[in-house]
Structures are given as C-alpha cells and as structure tokens.
C-alpha cells in the first residue's frame, strides 16, 4: 500500500515595521537585504512587499513623530517569524514592528516562488513636516486654514458709527 505523500504546509504572516524618518537609502537597503536573507535561510517565501512611505506615528517613539512604514507578507513557520523579529530588534533604524498570522495552513506549493519581489526605497526628507502643537491636537486652537470670522463676529469687532455719534453728543 502506498503511503500518502506528505504535503509541507506553512503559515502565512504579515509584518509591518517602521523605520526612523532620517534613515537613509543605504540603511533601508541593509534592512531589506537582512529580511530577504532571513526568509531564504528559514525556507520561507516572500509574497508581497509594500513601502507605505512617511506617515505620522500615533505617539512619539524614541522622540520621532514620523516614520517610514514597510509592509511584508510571507509564508513560513514560527521559527522564521522569531528569527525575523530578532533581526528587526537588532536594527537601530527600526522603531517598531508587528507580525500577524493571516492563515494557519498554506501549502508551500501553492505559495510557490513568485516573481522577483523588490523593496522600494525612499530618500530621506530634507525638511520634515511641521508637527502639530499639543493645543491643535486637543482642539484648543483652530486648525482650519480658511478660518474667517463670521459676519456677526466681524460686526462686534468694528465700532458702530451710530454709537460713536451718540457718545459724542453726551
């Protein structure tokens, strides 16, 4: 009786990591090379890479208000995830990272070897965007650019001509 063929299955994961906003192209390339090496050494396959660019962080991380977000989707096992996270933790340019398991069983044959996936690298911003003040964040200052006082408010600011004439007569 023939034994059923063992199908190697793995899990599908996605990892998002955030780089410092002042991390240059060379640093970004080094991290992407390290990620690719880890995935290949752990017999995983990278299925998708997206560079989401510069975004504002929800809260300051290591005194940075912005960061470069990179999204990875890959197939592998738990050892791959722990090794990838260990390597990201060792990089000074990586502010934060998070890995999420998407699905439990993905056939490695189905995941296959996609076309060559390349990382997109962004250049460093010359002038970082102005951060909002705490008062604006809390809504204590008006954040609209087109703010103009209403006509009723404008009338209060301008003195009445009739009131001035009445005051002069008294």
FENUR-V208810 format. One record per helix or strand. SS is the DSSP state (H for helix, E for strand). FROM is the first residue (numbers start at 1). LEN is the number of residues. If there is no record, write none. Layout:
ss->(SS	SS)
from->(FROM	FROM)
len->(LEN	LEN)
This chain:
ss->(E	H	E	E	H	E	H	H	H	H)
from->(9	25	45	64	78	94	108	134	151	161)
len->(12	17	17	13	13	14	4	5	7	9)
